[in-house]
Amino acid sequence: TLKADGATLALTGGTYTNTGGNIESTSTAGSTVQFNASTFTGGTLKGSGTLTTVGANTFNGISLNSGATLTIANNTSGTFSGTFNNAGTLKLNSLGNYTDTIAASGGLTLSGGGSVQLIGSNSRLYGANSAVTLTNTNNKIHGYGQLGANQLLFNNQSNVAADVSGQTLTVDASATITNTGLFKAENGATLTLQNSTF
C-alpha cells in the first residue's frame, strides 16, 4: 500500500505495478496523492482525500473505489487501457486548457457503476486514434465538454447526460455510436450529437 495521510505522496516519473495493492489518500486534512508523469498498472485507488494528476499519466487496468474521486487536473491527461473498474468518480476538471481522458489504442471498458464527470468545454474524453472503442457498461458520463472529439468509437450501454444548466456536452464520434443505453439532456443543458453514425 502507498498512502498519503495528512501529507502529499508524489508518484513521479516512474512505473508502478500495483496489482493487488492500494494507493490511498485518507480523509485526514491535507492528504494528497499526485500522479505525475507515470504509468500505473493494476490495483485500487481509494480514500476520500485528494487523488490528482500532474502531467500525462497512464493507467492500465486499475480500479477506483466507491467514495473516491480521481481528478484529471487542468492541462493534464490520463490514458486508460483495459477495464477501468470505476466505482467512484473520475473528474475531468478543465479551467480552460485541454484536460483529457484518453482511451488507449487497445480500447477501454468502463465498469463498476461509478461516474465520469466532465467540467469545462475543453474537458475531453476520446480515443488514442479514431479506431479505438470505448465501451461504457454501467458508468454515468455527464457534465459538459467533449465526448469523442471526432476520435472515438463509442458503445454506450449506460447513461450519458448533459446536465449543467447553460452548458453543452458535445458527442462527436469518429464513426459509429452504438447505443443500448440513454442519452439525455436535462437541467437546462444542451446535448449535441454530431458527425456520427447512430
BAFI-3210 file (N, C-alpha, C; in Angstrom, 3 decimals, decimal comma, padded with zeros to 6 digits):
// residues 198
n [1|2|3|4|5|6|7|8|9|10|11|12|13|14|15|16|17|18|19|20|21|22|23|24|25|26|27|28|29|30|31|32|33|34|35|36|37|38|39|40|41|42|43|44|45|46|47|48|49|50|51|52|53|54|55|56|57|58|59|60|61|62|63|64|65|66|67|68|69|70|71|72|73|74|75|76|77|78|79|80|81|82|83|84|85|86|87|88|89|90|91|92|93|94|95|96|97|98|99|100|101|102|103|104|105|106|107|108|109|110|111|112|113|114|115|116|117|118|119|120|121|122|123|124|125|126|127|128|129|130|131|132|133|134|135|136|137|138|139|140|141|142|143|144|145|146|147|148|149|150|151|152|153|154|155|156|157|158|159|160|161|162|163|164|165|166|167|168|169|170|171|172|173|174|175|176|177|178|179|180|181|182|183|184|185|186|187|188|189|190|191|192|193|194|195|196|197|198]
n.u [000,834|000,471|000,350|-001,152|-001,394|-002,528|-000,604|001,486|001,798|003,864|003,977|006,169|007,331|007,724|007,311|004,745|003,808|001,021|-000,557|-003,054|-002,629|-002,974|-003,445|-003,712|-005,495|-006,099|-008,809|-007,807|-007,050|-005,367|-004,381|-002,991|-002,556|-000,404|-000,320|002,149|003,270|003,623|003,329|000,797|-000,138|-002,682|-004,277|-005,835|-007,240|-007,991|-009,896|-010,962|-009,538|-007,481|-006,918|-005,000|-003,968|-000,782|000,686|001,128|-000,280|-000,481|-002,850|-003,357|-005,702|-006,877|-008,597|-011,109|-012,187|-015,470|-016,651|-014,276|-012,500|-010,937|-009,120|-008,613|-006,557|-006,590|-005,173|-003,796|-003,444|-004,940|-004,329|-006,139|-006,340|-007,557|-009,802|-011,419|-012,338|-014,540|-015,867|-016,155|-015,672|-014,540|-013,099|-012,902|-011,317|-011,305|-009,944|-009,958|-007,863|-007,017|-008,036|-007,665|-009,060|-008,059|-008,805|-006,932|-004,989|-005,736|-008,351|-011,008|-012,870|-015,486|-016,477|-018,049|-019,965|-019,721|-019,084|-018,293|-017,247|-017,427|-016,017|-016,024|-015,568|-013,376|-012,781|-012,106|-012,996|-011,751|-010,414|-007,178|-006,701|-008,707|-009,909|-010,326|-012,289|-014,541|-016,196|-018,957|-020,171|-021,626|-021,289|-022,082|-021,772|-021,278|-022,047|-020,324|-018,612|-016,469|-017,178|-015,702|-014,548|-014,233|-012,686|-013,103|-014,753|-017,865|-019,521|-022,305|-023,812|-025,057|-025,604|-025,557|-025,314|-026,115|-026,011|-025,594|-026,691|-027,110|-024,831|-022,931|-022,759|-020,944|-021,225|-019,255|-018,355|-015,888|-016,929|-019,003|-021,646|-022,877|-025,787|-027,355|-028,218|-028,876|-029,091|-029,228|-030,595|-030,805|-031,859|-031,639|-029,468|-027,521|-027,401|-025,438|-025,359|-023,287|-021,798|-021,641|-022,450|-025,406]
n.v [-001,200|002,205|005,315|008,463|010,434|013,000|014,418|014,923|012,597|012,070|010,624|010,142|010,252|007,468|003,833|001,948|-001,010|-002,277|-004,400|-006,016|-004,323|-001,169|002,331|005,048|007,900|009,405|010,493|012,427|015,841|017,601|015,445|014,174|012,565|012,633|011,933|011,790|012,126|009,333|005,690|003,435|000,265|-001,994|-002,763|-000,716|002,500|004,551|006,061|009,157|011,445|013,732|012,760|013,187|014,214|015,121|016,423|014,069|010,881|007,263|004,710|001,420|-001,020|-000,441|000,060|002,117|003,029|003,100|006,212|007,493|010,002|010,514|012,994|014,428|016,837|020,342|020,933|018,531|014,940|011,656|008,464|005,580|002,045|-001,271|-002,586|-000,212|-000,238|001,462|002,564|004,878|008,345|009,707|012,644|015,207|018,136|020,864|024,099|025,758|024,995|022,226|019,192|015,930|012,682|009,685|006,966|004,103|002,610|-000,063|-000,064|000,665|-000,265|000,795|000,050|-000,886|000,891|003,586|007,123|009,424|012,598|015,510|018,664|021,707|023,236|022,404|019,943|016,665|013,483|010,880|008,797|007,175|006,904|007,096|004,631|003,454|001,878|002,841|001,303|001,650|000,226|000,569|003,083|006,495|009,049|012,409|015,984|018,765|019,396|017,592|014,624|012,200|013,855|013,637|011,376|008,574|005,466|004,561|002,651|002,647|001,516|002,457|005,467|008,719|012,087|015,458|017,875|020,312|023,433|025,734|024,963|022,894|019,551|017,875|015,267|013,549|011,328|009,343|007,716|005,366|005,220|003,057|002,537|001,272|002,236|005,276|008,547|011,813|015,058|017,501|019,645|022,220|022,133|021,573|018,943|017,895|015,972|014,897|014,469|011,662|008,145|006,672]
n.w [000,000|-000,843|000,693|001,410|004,210|005,656|004,370|001,417|-001,152|-003,707|-006,737|-009,052|-012,345|-012,820|-013,082|-011,925|-010,666|-009,385|-008,785|-006,987|-004,886|-003,027|-003,574|-001,617|-000,435|002,458|004,686|006,305|006,852|004,281|002,908|000,007|-003,061|-005,723|-009,093|-011,240|-014,335|-014,878|-015,041|-014,218|-013,163|-012,592|-009,386|-006,796|-006,453|-003,731|-001,002|000,571|000,364|-001,619|-004,916|-007,628|-010,935|-012,325|-015,067|-017,822|-017,579|-017,373|-017,002|-016,364|-016,381|-013,823|-010,621|-009,090|-006,002|-004,442|-003,304|-003,687|-005,557|-008,569|-009,954|-013,041|-013,606|-014,561|-017,750|-017,875|-018,420|-018,612|-019,691|-020,297|-020,145|-021,019|-018,636|-016,769|-013,633|-012,271|-009,487|-008,223|-008,753|-011,711|-012,519|-014,824|-014,846|-016,256|-016,497|-018,568|-020,220|-022,441|-021,126|-020,567|-020,875|-022,135|-024,154|-024,513|-027,231|-027,475|-026,671|-024,284|-021,437|-019,425|-016,213|-013,069|-012,091|-011,428|-011,970|-014,634|-014,820|-016,640|-016,614|-017,892|-021,079|-022,510|-021,494|-022,322|-023,557|-025,267|-027,987|-028,437|-031,081|-034,111|-034,406|-031,992|-029,478|-026,994|-024,446|-022,566|-019,902|-017,487|-016,316|-015,445|-017,640|-017,612|-017,468|-018,882|-021,933|-024,119|-025,712|-027,386|-029,492|-032,223|-032,503|-031,733|-031,261|-030,000|-027,642|-025,994|-023,164|-021,005|-019,223|-020,593|-019,976|-020,503|-018,187|-016,943|-016,372|-019,008|-020,324|-022,681|-023,698|-025,999|-028,236|-030,319|-032,311|-034,112|-036,013|-035,614|-033,259|-030,941|-029,276|-026,556|-024,290|-022,630|-023,835|-022,625|-022,223|-019,755|-017,016|-018,134|-019,806|-022,861|-025,148|-027,669|-030,512|-033,009|-036,303|-036,511|-036,833|-035,942]
ca.u [000,000|001,070|-000,692|-000,983|-002,204|-002,215|000,597|001,463|002,551|004,089|004,443|006,706|008,264|008,069|006,397|004,272|002,964|000,319|-001,534|-003,404|-002,317|-003,778|-002,888|-004,788|-005,434|-007,038|-009,685|-007,090|-006,852|-004,080|-003,951|-002,978|-001,710|-000,165|000,137|002,932|004,026|003,990|002,467|000,275|-000,765|-003,364|-004,507|-007,005|-007,112|-009,047|-009,839|-011,721|-008,626|-007,245|-006,179|-004,985|-002,890|000,149|001,272|000,483|-000,148|-001,117|-003,455|-003,668|-006,463|-006,974|-009,910|-011,321|-013,177|-016,625|-016,312|-013,025|-012,527|-009,673|-009,255|-007,701|-006,467|-006,479|-003,974|-003,121|-004,166|-004,824|-004,634|-006,630|-006,429|-008,178|-011,047|-011,349|-013,414|-014,766|-017,000|-016,136|-015,858|-013,422|-013,488|-012,059|-011,544|-010,669|-010,117|-009,751|-006,942|-007,416|-007,906|-008,024|-009,040|-007,830|-008,892|-005,708|-005,161|-006,417|-009,726|-011,260|-014,195|-015,852|-017,349|-018,003|-021,146|-019,400|-019,397|-017,252|-017,788|-016,688|-016,219|-015,313|-015,757|-012,171|-012,646|-012,297|-012,882|-011,624|-009,524|-005,813|-006,862|-010,126|-010,423|-010,444|-013,641|-014,862|-017,423|-019,460|-021,134|-022,550|-020,944|-022,772|-020,895|-022,143|-021,425|-020,207|-017,307|-016,422|-017,111|-015,360|-013,623|-014,072|-011,614|-013,556|-015,946|-018,483|-020,577|-022,916|-024,811|-025,479|-026,192|-024,791|-026,221|-025,768|-026,822|-025,183|-027,518|-026,444|-023,602|-023,137|-021,977|-020,919|-020,855|-018,742|-017,551|-015,206|-017,778|-020,224|-022,085|-023,871|-026,442|-028,428|-028,480|-029,653|-028,527|-030,254|-030,362|-031,638|-031,440|-031,327|-028,231|-027,660|-026,690|-025,254|-024,872|-022,886|-020,755|-021,538|-023,485|-026,083]
ca.v [000,000|003,533|006,090|009,839|010,612|014,321|014,895|014,699|011,496|012,408|009,470|010,974|009,786|006,070|002,778|001,371|-002,194|-002,246|-005,487|-006,498|-003,333|000,040|003,673|005,630|009,238|009,287|011,632|013,415|017,100|017,750|014,207|014,305|011,723|013,214|011,025|012,751|011,647|007,960|004,606|002,651|-000,962|-002,808|-002,244|000,102|003,837|004,608|007,098|010,381|012,566|014,172|011,937|014,114|014,066|016,186|015,965|012,978|009,611|006,097|003,823|000,153|-001,998|-000,058|000,223|003,291|002,630|003,936|007,295|008,118|010,800|010,730|014,220|014,784|018,269|021,226|020,873|017,247|013,866|010,277|007,452|004,391|000,864|-002,451|-002,277|000,712|-000,605|002,752|002,632|006,223|009,420|010,225|014,029|015,997|019,465|021,883|025,510|026,471|024,217|020,856|018,294|014,785|011,258|009,066|005,512|003,646|002,035|-001,356|000,132|000,858|-000,591|001,389|-000,786|-000,525|001,620|004,936|008,217|010,217|013,954|016,479|020,031|022,635|022,961|021,743|018,594|015,796|012,029|010,442|007,672|007,421|007,087|007,085|003,259|002,982|001,760|002,991|000,598|002,103|-000,789|000,995|004,376|007,689|010,075|013,587|017,291|019,484|019,248|016,884|013,171|011,705|014,779|013,068|010,381|007,536|004,663|004,569|001,680|003,098|000,623|003,078|006,803|009,912|013,190|016,872|018,194|021,574|024,473|026,715|024,409|021,910|018,332|017,528|013,886|013,651|010,130|009,316|006,977|004,726|005,150|002,022|002,952|000,489|002,917|006,510|009,889|012,661|016,463|017,864|020,772|023,407|021,936|021,187|017,753|017,960|014,754|015,353|013,840|010,261|007,225|006,122]
ca.w [000,000|-000,830|001,374|001,880|005,415|006,167|003,684|-000,026|-001,733|-005,109|-007,506|-010,128|-013,357|-012,642|-013,486|-010,679|-010,799|-008,108|-008,823|-005,657|-003,873|-002,922|-003,439|-000,804|000,139|003,573|004,970|007,110|006,131|003,609|002,247|-001,446|-003,897|-007,036|-010,146|-012,007|-015,491|-014,550|-015,513|-013,099|-013,649|-011,601|-008,051|-006,475|-005,888|-002,724|000,013|000,313|000,170|-002,991|-005,876|-008,753|-011,899|-012,698|-016,325|-018,559|-016,892|-017,982|-016,015|-017,033|-015,621|-012,411|-010,004|-008,243|-005,005|-004,117|-002,393|-004,105|-006,781|-009,271|-010,730|-014,123|-013,347|-015,717|-018,581|-017,714|-019,093|-018,169|-020,701|-019,604|-021,002|-020,419|-017,934|-015,642|-012,708|-011,639|-008,566|-007,664|-009,714|-012,494|-012,777|-015,710|-014,276|-017,081|-016,155|-019,824|-021,042|-022,730|-019,977|-021,386|-020,584|-023,439|-024,232|-025,174|-028,573|-027,385|-026,235|-022,863|-020,924|-018,142|-015,397|-011,664|-011,665|-010,992|-012,874|-015,279|-014,818|-017,437|-016,142|-018,757|-022,504|-023,013|-020,939|-023,482|-023,437|-026,652|-028,193|-028,889|-032,521|-034,476|-034,419|-030,607|-028,954|-025,580|-024,082|-021,272|-019,480|-016,433|-015,728|-015,906|-018,194|-017,547|-017,308|-020,143|-022,553|-025,394|-025,695|-028,716|-030,168|-033,573|-032,453|-030,821|-031,487|-028,677|-027,372|-024,750|-022,579|-019,758|-019,295|-020,947|-019,665|-020,397|-017,007|-016,330|-016,979|-019,856|-020,889|-023,744|-023,845|-027,414|-028,542|-031,680|-032,531|-035,408|-036,955|-035,135|-031,870|-030,663|-028,045|-025,941|-023,031|-022,648|-023,965|-022,020|-021,910|-018,611|-016,175|-018,917|-020,570|-024,258|-025,594|-029,119|-031,163|-034,339|-037,125|-036,132|-037,296|-034,762]
c.u [000,865|000,002|-000,232|-001,931|-001,821|-000,990|000,459|002,354|002,661|004,724|004,880|007,634|008,647|007,059|006,026|003,353|002,334|-000,723|-001,787|-003,162|-003,227|-002,902|-003,995|-004,464|-006,509|-007,859|-009,010|-006,808|-005,449|-003,586|-004,089|-002,045|-001,627|000,384|000,825|003,770|004,527|002,992|002,102|-000,491|-001,372|-003,587|-005,676|-006,579|-008,272|-008,849|-010,556|-010,857|-008,415|-006,403|-006,165|-003,780|-002,045|000,821|000,466|000,775|-000,873|-001,599|-003,929|-004,423|-006,581|-008,425|-009,921|-012,467|-014,349|-016,216|-015,034|-013,235|-011,114|-009,875|-008,178|-007,641|-006,294|-005,131|-003,140|-003,947|-003,963|-005,215|-004,960|-006,738|-007,083|-009,540|-010,744|-012,560|-013,679|-016,045|-017,103|-016,465|-014,534|-013,838|-012,457|-012,323|-010,784|-010,986|-009,872|-008,818|-007,536|-007,065|-008,503|-008,003|-009,058|-007,968|-007,720|-006,019|-005,850|-007,858|-009,844|-012,698|-014,373|-016,825|-017,357|-019,144|-020,896|-019,768|-018,125|-017,851|-016,878|-017,054|-015,367|-015,414|-014,542|-011,827|-013,015|-012,080|-012,885|-010,617|-008,130|-005,741|-008,338|-010,737|-010,630|-011,909|-013,661|-016,192|-017,818|-020,536|-022,115|-022,128|-021,898|-021,731|-021,718|-021,333|-021,439|-018,761|-017,450|-016,260|-016,885|-014,325|-013,266|-012,943|-011,980|-014,721|-016,550|-019,616|-021,153|-024,020|-025,404|-026,003|-025,158|-025,725|-025,510|-026,634|-026,392|-025,876|-026,679|-025,189|-023,926|-022,193|-022,087|-020,422|-020,518|-017,793|-016,894|-016,035|-019,046|-020,415|-023,151|-024,486|-027,558|-028,780|-029,295|-028,738|-029,593|-029,754|-031,324|-031,094|-031,031|-030,023|-028,561|-026,809|-026,637|-024,661|-024,536|-021,848|-020,552|-022,649|-024,087|-026,873]
c.v [001,244|004,480|007,511|010,032|011,939|014,937|014,576|013,545|011,788|011,208|010,002|010,192|008,325|005,134|001,999|000,197|-002,455|-003,356|-006,035|-005,508|-002,131|001,280|004,503|007,055|009,314|010,562|012,695|014,663|017,165|016,512|014,355|013,269|012,379|012,141|011,882|012,062|010,224|006,979|003,730|001,453|-001,729|-002,087|-001,297|001,458|004,033|005,794|008,355|011,622|012,845|013,161|012,731|013,892|015,336|015,702|014,847|011,653|008,514|005,170|002,565|-000,776|-001,697|-000,034|001,500|002,969|003,609|004,983|008,017|008,892|010,926|011,926|014,291|016,300|019,057|021,080|019,621|016,183|012,545|009,365|006,153|003,242|-000,287|-002,111|-001,337|000,439|000,594|002,725|004,000|007,263|009,752|011,621|014,714|017,455|020,523|023,275|026,376|025,755|022,857|019,963|016,975|013,462|010,535|007,558|005,019|002,871|000,679|-001,271|000,221|000,477|000,071|000,467|-000,226|000,324|003,029|005,986|008,839|011,605|014,880|017,870|020,948|022,245|022,293|020,473|017,612|014,329|011,478|009,302|008,083|007,543|006,862|005,694|002,685|002,960|001,956|002,301|001,003|001,142|-000,268|002,265|005,460|008,697|011,348|014,860|018,049|019,453|018,451|015,375|012,698|012,545|014,290|012,038|009,278|006,782|004,410|003,571|002,009|002,151|001,211|004,479|007,856|011,097|014,531|017,432|019,457|022,709|025,472|026,227|023,268|020,727|017,915|016,104|013,827|012,476|010,185|008,588|006,534|004,883|004,071|002,326|001,990|001,065|004,170|007,702|010,869|014,091|016,862|019,118|022,003|023,331|021,606|019,959|017,802|016,657|015,118|014,433|012,371|009,462|006,550|004,886]
c.w [000,000|-000,303|001,655|003,052|006,056|005,538|002,203|-000,407|-003,225|-005,809|-008,867|-011,044|-013,261|-013,264|-012,235|-010,995|-009,443|-008,006|-007,419|-004,548|-003,925|-002,967|-002,801|-000,389|001,217|003,759|005,820|006,284|005,533|002,899|000,732|-002,056|-005,265|-007,970|-011,194|-013,072|-015,287|-015,155|-014,332|-013,645|-012,485|-010,287|-007,981|-005,940|-004,929|-001,798|-000,412|000,231|-001,317|-003,755|-007,172|-009,659|-011,995|-013,977|-016,952|-017,870|-017,646|-016,869|-016,735|-016,088|-014,154|-011,946|-009,178|-007,300|-004,910|-003,091|-002,728|-005,405|-007,321|-010,186|-011,792|-014,109|-014,641|-016,419|-018,326|-018,434|-018,382|-019,309|-019,984|-020,588|-020,250|-019,851|-016,779|-014,766|-011,803|-010,798|-007,914|-008,716|-010,385|-012,945|-013,662|-015,396|-015,068|-016,551|-017,380|-020,766|-021,369|-021,547|-020,414|-020,634|-021,921|-023,307|-025,066|-026,448|-028,564|-026,955|-024,723|-022,547|-019,570|-017,426|-013,989|-011,162|-011,173|-012,020|-013,444|-015,461|-015,602|-016,957|-017,018|-020,211|-023,132|-022,249|-022,036|-023,105|-024,849|-026,752|-028,639|-030,405|-032,851|-034,519|-033,027|-030,178|-027,436|-025,338|-022,673|-020,807|-018,438|-015,705|-016,229|-016,363|-018,289|-017,370|-018,609|-020,620|-023,826|-025,175|-027,120|-029,416|-031,571|-033,624|-031,455|-031,451|-030,118|-028,611|-025,999|-024,313|-021,302|-020,032|-019,674|-020,772|-019,747|-019,288|-016,281|-017,072|-017,770|-020,527|-021,861|-023,595|-025,308|-027,584|-030,024|-031,909|-033,904|-036,452|-036,252|-033,631|-031,779|-029,309|-027,658|-024,572|-023,251|-022,869|-023,500|-021,853|-020,802|-017,934|-016,967|-019,682|-022,022|-024,528|-027,115|-029,606|-032,601|-034,972|-036,820|-036,789|-036,078|-035,156]
res [t|l|k|a|d|g|a|t|l|a|l|t|g|g|t|y|t|n|t|g|g|n|i|e|s|t|s|t|a|g|s|t|v|q|f|n|a|s|t|f|t|g|g|t|l|k|g|s|g|t|l|t|t|v|g|a|n|t|f|n|g|i|s|l|n|s|g|a|t|l|t|i|a|n|n|t|s|g|t|f|s|g|t|f|n|n|a|g|t|l|k|l|n|s|l|g|n|y|t|d|t|i|a|a|s|g|g|l|t|l|s|g|g|g|s|v|q|l|i|g|s|n|s|r|l|y|g|a|n|s|a|v|t|l|t|n|t|n|n|k|i|h|g|y|g|q|l|g|a|n|q|l|l|f|n|n|q|s|n|v|a|a|d|v|s|g|q|t|l|t|v|d|a|s|a|t|i|t|n|t|g|l|f|k|a|e|n|g|a|t|l|t|l|q|n|s|t|f]
***
